[in-house]
Amino acid sequence: MSGPPGDPLSPVAPAGRADPADPAGEGDSADQAGSADPRLAGLTGSTVVVTGAAGGFGRAVSRALAQAGARVVLTGRDPDALDRAAAGLGVPADRVLAVPGDLTDPAAMDRVAAAALRRFGRVDALVNNAAVFGPLGPTWTLDERSWWHAMEVNLRGVLRGCRAVLPHMTAHRAGRIVNVVSSAGRTRWPLASAYSVSKAAVITLTENLAVELRRHAVSVFAYHPGLLDVGMAEDPHRFAERHGPAARAIAAWLRDQADSGGLTPLRTAVTTLALLLTGAADPLSGQYLTARDALAALACSRKADAR
Ligand SMILES: NC(=O)c1ccc[n+]([C@@H]2O[C@H](COP(=O)([O-])OP(=O)(O)OC[C@H]3O[C@@H](n4cnc5c(N)ncnc54)[C@H](OP(=O)(O)O)[C@@H]3O)[C@@H](O)[C@H]2O)c1
């Protein structure tokens, strides 16, 4: 989830740029998020692995990719939730594979990648989307194991996903990875330090990987989808209940953002991520990008810089 800008206890989100995916800011339902988009035609026939695929954003991403013609490999901990998510993609079953796995299991992502290769023969892209919010409160008061668990899922899980698919991608000199992060990783988010620090680490991991992968023709992005009305941020009331007293201020901010138009339309968030997987933004590999970035313009200026 992204942090509340303007709140002294929150990170400050970077300024948004014009939004190519949804300039009018229309369309924020999960159904709209799944409608086919001609710019995503390049994804037809590709194989994409999505972690946290039964969660709010993961489901919407999986649906958009499936409807763009991709073969989608969904993973997450809960087999029933994964099956429901797979059934909800609205595409033939032979283009979908659900492989349950817990990112705290060192071998889980290797099993997912192996299953994807067995079934589809290739893995073109990985969306490292799964994450937990972690404990909330003054850092020194939090249970250390619970704080570290957020690092295990949010950082080590991403590392494990990358390590599982990169031998295949580098061998084929092709592939794209999107690590779903948050503006909370770009700057501080006091009282949510486990989430903030884990996302910061993923942003830096992405920068390093991009340079290492340059000669292998594999791109990797750190992508902040914006504040969404699905998943972690969907229901501020439940969020406050689930995360205890320290969550009340964040829940109030979430309500305020929803009321004041601060949410990113789900379709924008999903389409921008999918565009990253088409290769449209490959010159931007390694960068932290947001749902409101003008990807095409940024990619052009990067190409011009490189000349
Ligand atoms: N919602 C927002 O406003 C927002 C804003 C900025 C960034 N984001 C980012 O978007 C991504 C998706 O978040 P969301 O809002 O959709 O939250 P969500 O609905 O809670 O989804 C998170 C997913 O992660 C999976 N997960 C958690 N622990 C796992 C583990 N140990 N092993 C495997 N999977 C695990 C969960 O699946 P199971 O429980 O089935 O395992 C769940 O489906 C996250 O990276 C989040 O940081 C969200």
The ligand as an SDF file (V2000), in Angstrom:
LIG
                    3D

 48 52  0  0  0  0  0  0  0  0999 V2000
   -3.7540   -1.9530   -2.3000 N   0  0  0  0  0  0  0  0  0  0  0  0
   -3.0140   -0.8280   -2.4170 C   0  0  0  0  0  0  0  0  0  0  0  0
   -3.5230    0.2970   -2.2840 O   0  0  0  0  0  0  0  0  0  0  0  0
   -1.5420   -0.9190   -2.7400 C   0  0  0  0  0  0  0  0  0  0  0  0
   -0.8140    0.2890   -2.8750 C   0  0  0  0  0  0  0  0  0  0  0  0
    0.5590    0.2270   -3.1750 C   0  0  0  0  0  0  0  0  0  0  0  0
    1.1630   -1.0040   -3.3410 C   0  0  0  0  0  0  0  0  0  0  0  0
    0.4310   -2.1630   -3.2020 N   0  0  0  0  0  0  0  0  0  0  0  0
    1.1350   -3.4320   -3.3960 C   0  0  0  0  0  0  0  0  0  0  0  0
    0.3510   -4.2650   -4.2510 O   0  0  0  0  0  0  0  0  0  0  0  0
    0.6330   -5.6380   -3.9650 C   0  0  0  0  0  0  0  0  0  0  0  0
   -0.6640   -6.4020   -3.7880 C   0  0  0  0  0  0  0  0  0  0  0  0
   -1.3240   -5.8920   -2.6360 O   0  0  0  0  0  0  0  0  0  0  0  0
   -2.9050   -5.9760   -2.4010 P   0  0  0  0  0  0  0  0  0  0  0  0
   -3.3370   -4.6420   -1.9950 O   0  0  0  0  0  0  0  0  0  0  0  0
   -3.5470   -6.6600   -3.5430 O   0  0  0  0  0  0  0  0  0  0  0  0
   -2.9530   -6.8750   -1.0840 O   0  0  0  0  0  0  0  0  0  0  0  0
   -3.5970   -8.2910   -0.8000 P   0  0  0  0  0  0  0  0  0  0  0  0
   -4.9730   -8.3690   -1.3490 O   0  0  0  0  0  0  0  0  0  0  0  0
   -3.3970   -8.5170    0.6570 O   0  0  0  0  0  0  0  0  0  0  0  0
   -2.6700   -9.2720   -1.6390 O   0  0  0  0  0  0  0  0  0  0  0  0
   -1.4220   -9.7150   -1.1710 C   0  0  0  0  0  0  0  0  0  0  0  0
   -1.2460  -11.1530   -1.6020 C   0  0  0  0  0  0  0  0  0  0  0  0
    0.0170  -11.6200   -1.1020 O   0  0  0  0  0  0  0  0  0  0  0  0
   -0.1310  -12.9890   -0.8200 C   0  0  0  0  0  0  0  0  0  0  0  0
    0.7780  -13.4330    0.2260 N   0  0  0  0  0  0  0  0  0  0  0  0
    0.9190  -12.9330    1.4710 C   0  0  0  0  0  0  0  0  0  0  0  0
    1.8130  -13.6420    2.1620 N   0  0  0  0  0  0  0  0  0  0  0  0
    2.2650  -14.6100    1.3370 C   0  0  0  0  0  0  0  0  0  0  0  0
    3.1970  -15.6620    1.4690 C   0  0  0  0  0  0  0  0  0  0  0  0
    3.8710  -15.9010    2.6160 N   0  0  0  0  0  0  0  0  0  0  0  0
    3.4150  -16.4800    0.4110 N   0  0  0  0  0  0  0  0  0  0  0  0
    2.7350  -16.2890   -0.7620 C   0  0  0  0  0  0  0  0  0  0  0  0
    1.8380  -15.3040   -0.9380 N   0  0  0  0  0  0  0  0  0  0  0  0
    1.6070  -14.4770    0.0990 C   0  0  0  0  0  0  0  0  0  0  0  0
   -1.5730  -13.1570   -0.3520 C   0  0  0  0  0  0  0  0  0  0  0  0
   -2.0710  -14.3880   -0.8190 O   0  0  0  0  0  0  0  0  0  0  0  0
   -2.4930  -15.6010    0.1320 P   0  0  0  0  0  0  0  0  0  0  0  0
   -2.9640  -15.0070    1.4220 O   0  0  0  0  0  0  0  0  0  0  0  0
   -3.5180  -16.3550   -0.6380 O   0  0  0  0  0  0  0  0  0  0  0  0
   -1.2250  -16.3530    0.2610 O   0  0  0  0  0  0  0  0  0  0  0  0
   -2.3230  -12.0540   -1.0510 C   0  0  0  0  0  0  0  0  0  0  0  0
   -3.0680  -12.5730   -2.1150 O   0  0  0  0  0  0  0  0  0  0  0  0
    1.5360   -5.6230   -2.7360 C   0  0  0  0  0  0  0  0  0  0  0  0
    2.8800   -5.7780   -3.1420 O   0  0  0  0  0  0  0  0  0  0  0  0
    1.3160   -4.2440   -2.1350 C   0  0  0  0  0  0  0  0  0  0  0  0
    2.4420   -3.8050   -1.3980 O   0  0  0  0  0  0  0  0  0  0  0  0
   -0.9010   -2.1470   -2.9070 C   0  0  0  0  0  0  0  0  0  0  0  0
  1  2  1  0
  2  3  2  0
  2  4  1  0
  4  5  1  0
  4 48  2  0
  5  6  2  0
  6  7  1  0
  7  8  2  0
  8  9  1  0
  8 48  1  0
  9 10  1  0
  9 46  1  0
 10 11  1  0
 11 12  1  0
 11 44  1  0
 12 13  1  0
 13 14  1  0
 14 15  2  0
 14 16  1  0
 14 17  1  0
 17 18  1  0
 18 19  2  0
 18 20  1  0
 18 21  1  0
 21 22  1  0
 22 23  1  0
 23 24  1  0
 23 42  1  0
 24 25  1  0
 25 26  1  0
 25 36  1  0
 26 27  1  0
 26 35  1  0
 27 28  2  0
 28 29  1  0
 29 30  1  0
 29 35  2  0
 30 31  1  0
 30 32  2  0
 32 33  1  0
 33 34  2  0
 34 35  1  0
 36 37  1  0
 36 42  1  0
 37 38  1  0
 38 39  2  0
 38 40  1  0
 38 41  1  0
 42 43  1  0
 44 45  1  0
 44 46  1  0
 46 47  1  0
M  CHG  2   8   1  16  -1
M  END
$$$$
